[in-house]
């Protein structure tokens, strides 16, 4: 074989190799690169976030109950007080003098009662004396009557004895009436004492209004007044002076707002983790104790039923989380975030959320049968509205070439939604490989399309950018 033939053969081989390489590159350029993931099982936790502030379950504003100048403030902001502890006093000279005067009136009335009781006893003694005198006069009268009937005494003597007897009987009745009068005067004097005691209770009440006491064990959260200031009572629509605000910190809640799209998943009793901006690195366990029924406008915070504007805007709902173990470090008004666990599914079949797409099942079947291209005449003939269902694209080996991969749309039913994954109830099995991206490709992907797996980090980052 001469050199010329060798050169021709080498050239032919190179041309053939170029043709083969070119065809391979051309075929690869038409293959769609996709990111994939396999259907796996893991624990799924659905969490709803809400932001708000720390609030005590019970708090009260201690208002002024008497008009006057503040004489003493016994506490300051941040102090802990016990139930019935004196926290503030208002000038009390007038009600205090009324109490002292009433005590004097009661003492005087009691003296009158003692005097009338003594008079009552004197009258009763006089009745006994009158009874004895009447008894004596009766004996005298009976002897005189017997002597007079025997004509042994003159009628004048008889009449004198009878008159003495009648006078003694009248005297007894008079003294009995005096006893009744004395008893009536005693009862009247006792009534005056009872009246004075009742008036004293009113005076004591008025004096007590000048003293403010804690209704329960609490933390002083606000003292807007100072000693020497004059406080007033509330009258009709005019609000009275507030001395201080007390919060019962034995039960602490996190009052947060939850987006309207998440509120349907929140229920009373669900566990929650509460974090406070002022206490980084710490988390407080709690549970949902209240779920609001009234939607709140996000911009103003007022209820939609009270809003006078007709504009549509995002809405929130109030959710109250009660902390299981309150801490002394917590203060009312601290900004907080609550992560409420609305569902927990152990060992659930799950897929990445971004793998879900909406497609028409009949159209996807036709595309898969025709290798990713619409069948001739199908697109123009179909005029009905697509019936979109939720599903994913599953990788399947090509029936003609097992080395090629095609995607096929499979409808799925979903359940609990986690942070990045979602539960699959039907349609897939563990180990199935599905398309998860890229987003731009997945948005336009069709069943039957030939794809190539590309899970490189560089490609994912380029797609995000």
KAHUPE-V146938 format. One record per residue. N is the residue number from 0. RES is the residue in one letter. PHI is phi in radians with two decimals (NA if undefined). Layout:
n: (N,N)
res: (RES,RES)
phi: (PHI,PHI)
//
This chain:
n: (0,1,2,3,4,5,6,7,8,9,10,11,12,13,14,15,16,17,18,19,20,21,22,23,24,25,26,27,28,29,30,31,32,33,34,35,36,37,38,39,40,41,42,43,44,45,46,47,48,49,50,51,52,53,54,55,56,57,58,59,60,61,62,63,64,65,66,67,68,69,70,71,72,73,74,75,76,77,78,79,80,81,82,83,84,85,86,87,88,89,90,91,92,93,94,95,96,97,98,99,100,101,102,103,104,105,106,107,108,109,110,111,112,113,114,115,116,117,118,119,120,121,122,123,124,125,126,127,128,129,130,131,132,133,134,135,136,137,138,139,140,141,142,143,144,145,146,147,148,149,150,151,152,153,154,155,156,157,158,159,160,161,162,163,164,165,166,167,168,169,170,171,172,173,174,175,176,177,178,179,180,181,182,183,184,185,186,187,188,189,190,191,192,193,194,195,196,197,198,199,200,201,202,203,204,205,206,207,208,209,210,211,212,213,214,215,216,217,218,219,220,221,222,223,224,225,226,227,228,229,230,231,232,233,234,235,236,237,238,239,240,241,242,243,244,245,246,247,248,249,250,251,252,253,254,255,256,257,258,259,260,261,262,263,264,265,266,267,268,269,270,271,272,273,274,275,276,277,278,279,280,281,282,283,284,285,286,287,288,289,290,291,292,293,294,295,296,297,298,299,300,301,302,303,304,305,306,307,308,309,310,311,312,313,314,315,316,317,318,319,320,321,322,323,324,325,326,327,328,329,330,331,332,333,334,335,336,337,338,339,340,341,342,343,344,345,346,347,348,349,350,351,352,353,354,355,356,357,358,359,360,361,362,363,364,365,366,367,368,369,370,371,372,373,374,375,376,377,378,379,380,381,382,383,384,385,386,387,388,389,390,391,392,393,394,395,396,397,398,399,400,401,402,403,404,405,406,407,408,409,410,411,412,413,414,415,416,417,418,419,420,421,422,423,424,425,426,427,428,429,430,431,432,433,434,435,436,437,438,439,440,441,442,443,444,445,446,447,448,449,450,451,452,453,454,455,456,457,458,459,460,461,462,463,464)
res: (X,X,X,X,X,X,X,X,X,X,X,X,X,X,X,X,X,X,X,X,X,X,X,X,X,X,X,X,X,X,X,X,X,X,X,X,X,X,X,X,X,X,X,X,X,X,X,X,X,X,X,X,X,X,X,X,X,X,X,X,X,X,X,X,X,X,X,X,X,X,X,X,X,X,X,X,X,X,X,X,X,X,X,X,X,X,X,X,X,X,X,X,X,X,X,X,X,X,X,X,X,X,X,X,X,X,X,X,X,X,X,X,X,X,X,X,X,X,X,X,X,X,X,X,X,X,X,X,X,X,X,X,X,X,X,X,X,X,X,X,X,X,X,X,X,X,X,X,X,X,X,X,X,X,X,X,X,X,X,X,X,X,X,X,X,X,X,X,X,X,X,X,X,X,X,X,X,X,X,X,X,X,X,X,X,X,X,X,X,X,X,X,X,X,X,X,X,X,X,X,X,X,X,X,X,X,X,X,X,X,X,X,X,X,X,X,X,X,X,X,X,X,X,X,X,X,X,X,X,X,X,X,X,X,X,X,X,X,X,X,X,X,X,X,X,X,X,X,X,X,X,X,X,X,X,X,X,X,X,X,X,X,X,X,X,X,X,X,X,X,X,X,X,X,X,X,X,X,X,X,X,X,X,X,X,X,X,X,X,X,X,X,X,X,X,X,X,X,X,X,X,X,X,X,X,X,X,X,X,X,X,X,X,X,X,X,X,X,X,X,X,X,X,X,X,X,X,X,X,X,X,X,X,X,X,X,X,X,X,X,X,X,X,X,X,X,X,X,X,X,X,X,X,X,X,X,X,X,X,X,X,X,X,X,X,X,X,X,X,X,X,X,X,X,X,X,X,X,X,X,X,X,X,X,X,X,X,X,X,X,X,X,X,X,X,X,X,X,X,X,X,X,X,X,X,X,X,X,X,X,X,X,X,X,X,X,X,X,X,X,X,X,X,X,X,X,X,X,X,X,X,X,X,X,X,X,X,X,X,X,X,X,X,X,X,X,X,X,X,X,X,X,X,X,X,X,X,X,X,X,X,X,X,X,X)
phi: (NA,-1.48,-1.16,-1.13,-1.15,-1.10,-1.13,-1.12,-1.11,-1.09,-1.10,-1.10,-1.10,-1.13,-1.11,-1.07,-1.10,-1.11,-1.12,-1.12,-1.09,-1.10,-1.17,-1.13,-1.11,-1.14,-1.18,-1.23,-1.19,-1.55,-1.50,-1.47,-1.55,-2.34,-1.56,-2.27,-2.70,-1.74,-1.25,-2.23,-2.04,-2.87,-1.26,-1.98,-2.19,-1.71,-2.15,-1.97,-1.71,-2.57,-2.05,-3.09,-2.58,-1.31,-2.46,-1.26,-1.15,-2.24,-2.59,-2.36,-1.70,-1.40,-1.69,-1.21,-1.91,-2.59,-1.46,2.68,-1.65,-1.24,-1.67,-2.58,-2.06,-1.58,-2.34,-2.35,-1.03,1.66,-1.32,-1.73,-2.14,-1.74,-1.04,1.24,-1.31,-1.25,-1.99,-2.84,-2.37,-1.98,-0.86,-2.33,-1.06,-1.17,-1.15,-1.18,-1.17,-1.13,-1.13,-1.12,-1.10,-1.22,-1.05,-1.13,-1.10,-1.13,-1.08,-1.13,-1.16,-1.14,-1.11,-1.09,-1.09,-1.06,-1.11,-1.20,-1.12,-1.12,-1.14,-1.13,-1.18,-1.07,-1.12,-1.16,-1.14,-1.11,-1.14,-1.10,-1.12,-1.15,-1.14,-1.15,-1.15,-1.15,-1.12,-1.14,-1.15,-1.19,-1.12,-1.08,-1.15,-1.16,-1.17,-1.11,-1.16,-1.16,-1.15,-1.17,-1.17,-1.55,1.08,-1.73,-2.25,-1.36,-1.11,-1.09,-1.17,-1.11,-1.11,-1.13,-1.15,-1.19,-1.12,-1.10,-1.16,-1.12,-1.11,-1.11,-1.13,-1.16,-1.09,-1.06,-1.10,-1.11,-1.26,-1.10,-1.11,-1.15,-1.11,-1.07,-1.13,-1.12,-1.14,-1.10,-1.12,-1.14,-1.08,-1.11,-1.15,-1.13,-1.07,-1.11,-1.12,-1.07,-1.10,-1.16,-1.14,-1.10,-1.11,-1.11,-1.07,-1.11,-1.17,-1.08,-1.09,-1.10,-1.18,-1.14,-1.14,-1.45,-2.06,-1.82,-2.17,-1.26,-1.35,-2.81,-1.08,-2.72,-1.91,-1.37,-1.78,-2.77,-2.28,-1.44,-2.09,-2.30,-1.06,1.72,-1.29,-1.70,-1.94,-2.23,-1.49,-1.33,-2.22,0.88,-1.54,-1.51,-1.34,-1.41,-1.28,-1.81,-1.42,-2.95,-2.05,-2.02,-2.13,-1.44,-1.54,-1.30,-2.24,-1.96,-2.17,-1.93,-1.68,-2.13,-1.92,-2.03,-1.06,-1.08,-1.31,-1.83,-1.13,-1.17,-1.61,-1.59,-2.46,-1.12,1.72,-1.21,-1.26,-2.61,-1.91,-1.95,-2.04,-2.07,-1.03,-1.36,-2.18,-1.10,1.49,-1.98,-2.30,-2.05,-1.38,-2.79,-2.57,-1.27,-2.03,-2.70,-2.17,-1.18,-1.73,-1.79,-1.28,-2.01,-1.17,-1.20,-1.36,-1.87,1.44,-1.58,-1.18,-1.10,-1.20,-1.77,-1.40,-1.78,-1.53,-1.74,-1.36,-1.60,-2.67,-1.11,-2.23,-2.20,-2.23,-1.39,-2.26,-1.90,-1.93,-1.62,-1.29,-1.29,-2.32,-1.10,-2.07,-1.20,-1.34,-1.40,-2.31,-1.03,1.67,-1.15,-1.18,-2.50,-2.24,-1.99,-1.89,-1.68,-1.46,-1.60,-2.80,-2.53,-2.07,-1.33,0.91,-1.57,-1.27,-2.48,-2.43,-1.11,-1.06,-1.18,-1.33,-1.29,-2.40,-1.95,-2.47,-1.57,-1.12,-1.12,-1.13,-1.16,-1.11,-1.14,-1.15,-1.14,-1.15,-1.75,1.20,1.58,-1.96,-1.10,-1.07,-1.07,1.50,-1.27,-1.11,-1.32,-1.39,-1.47,-2.01,-1.29,-1.22,-1.05,-1.69,-1.32,-2.28,-1.50,-2.97,-2.38,-1.70,-1.80,-1.37,-2.37,-1.22,-1.14,-1.16,-1.63,-2.34,-1.15,-1.43,-1.73,-2.02,-2.11,-1.80,-2.34,-1.31,-2.21,-1.15,-2.34,-1.85,-2.01,-2.23,-1.19,-1.84,-1.66,-1.18,-2.20,-2.09,-2.38,-1.30,-1.87,-1.60,-2.78,1.90,-2.28,-2.28,-1.07,1.74,-1.05,-1.82,-2.19,-1.52,-1.97,3.08,-1.30,-1.08,-1.11,-1.28,-1.12,-1.13,-1.92,-1.19,-2.30,-1.08,1.58,-1.20,-1.34,-2.28,-2.32,-1.21,-2.51,-1.81,-1.22,-1.17,-1.08,-1.16,-1.13,-1.14,-1.14,-1.17,-1.14,-1.25)
//
